[in-house]
Amino acid sequence: MKIRFSSPKEQQPTREQGLKVLYAPGKRLAFKLRWYLILLAVTSPLLWLVGRALLSVWLIEAPAQLLLPASELRAREPGQVRQILVRPGERVAAGQPLLELDNPEWRARLALLAEPAQPVAAATAQQSALLQRERDTLLRLQDSTAQRLTQLQALRAAGAATRGEEQAARDELDRRRLDLLQFDQRLAVQAPQDGALQQRELERAWLLARLQGLSLRAVEAGVVSEVLVAEGENVGPGTLLLRQQRPDAVQLWIYLDPRHAEYALPGQRLSLLLPDGSRLPAEVVRQVEDSIAVPAELQPAFSAPSRHLRLQARILGELPPRWRVDRLGLVARFPHRWGWLDAWAD
């Protein structure tokens, strides 16, 4: 496009279709401005590309991303979500209750175990008292028979009792001992019944402990990022219930072009450009361990996928709370090193 400023209106600005216009000199400047605006609109893409190329020579920039460490809370036991105590975005403290689960089958079994507990316990206590009284009676009879045998032995030694009377007393003592032995054997047979009652109590205590463990608490302080279940929903072991993030432990990852590998050294200072235009100082804290594809949300427009050096950096300044957002895209800007200047200085 050839731009010319020699139109008839430019040569004779006071003439308009054969008429003399008093304000026509001002139109001459308007025509010039119009052509300049057209020229600027046509050349602006080229100017932007040239300016971007010149800026890239001076500034070393790389896409960066903030990551918040996250933890997942999963169900340990099968059950049903009874109550959700937190909402997404809510800050929680360590040990704070998050969800309450329930297991209807366990509660039904617990109710079944608790129903006969009191009558059985009362009957067992009454039976134990009767058995103890019976054993005490057998012991008294055995002791009295033993005393009678001792007296008859003394009388026989004095010649006041016969050997038959002594033998009859000895036989009576043996019968009393046999009765006591049979009673103890009967108690031993009834012991498994008491063991069944004890097993019942153990199962009941086990169920109570499992039901108390269905209340899930936060392991560490953080912010609830996502709740993945609803109240009344059935869950199984390992079901993901919610995710929790730690805004206080922000991680900064930078994706550096391999052409600028000399900047990927621990201790390298850089400037972090925030979305509002403010800057924060940062530094590389770990040696490069791998190369990775730049996330799609960080790739420039019309750029081909490529692998970059993945650096971990640390923010030296205070990051405002409003920017503590997971996967927030930032720009890392490194101070330029002039290799030819260093070589000339050497």
C-alpha angles and dihedrals in degrees: 000000000000115000116211129180097190102093120139089257089056092049095045107022093165093060123079116174091332094313127111113240117198097203095044097108089071090058090062091066090046091056090052093049091050092054092046091052091050090049091050092049092051096047099038096094090051092046090050092051093047092047091048091051092050091047092051089055091057101034128050106209131176133178115256135189136201117226126191115208108245134199129198128223114211133182115259097192135032113262149112128281104248101173138001110211100185139050132216110277094025118132114231134191128226110280095017114141112252107172138003120214129191136198114209093192092056092047091051090051090047091052090049091052093046097051101074095030098097098043092046091048092050092048092047092051092050092047092049091053092051092048091050091051090050092051092048089054092051090050092051091050090049092050093048091048090050091051091050090051090051091051092049091050089054092047092048090051087053091046094247097112135046129238090245092059090050092049092049090053090048091052090049090053091051090052091051091051090048091052091052091048092051090049091054090048090053090052090051090055091052092050095086088060089058088047090057089054090050090049088052091054091048092053090049092052090048092053092048091052092049092049091051089052091060090079104093122207136189113268093204139005118276146106125293105238101177140007111205102185137058132220112275094025118135116233135185134210110298096018111149109242106173145340126234129197133201110221091182092065102057117177121205119205123187126197106210125190110247089234088072097047091134088074093056096088128119110260094028108145121223142166121246115213113211124207092256092056097257121127136222129192118243140166138207111257105180139043118252110268104173146358121243140180114265111251113259093242091058099047117106118244117279092008123138119239112265139164120253136187110268112220129184114217137180126226110233097191130059111279110217113243092239090065095050091104125141114250094005111168117231139165123244115206120196125199109254119249116209106213095187090053092052091047091050091049091053 
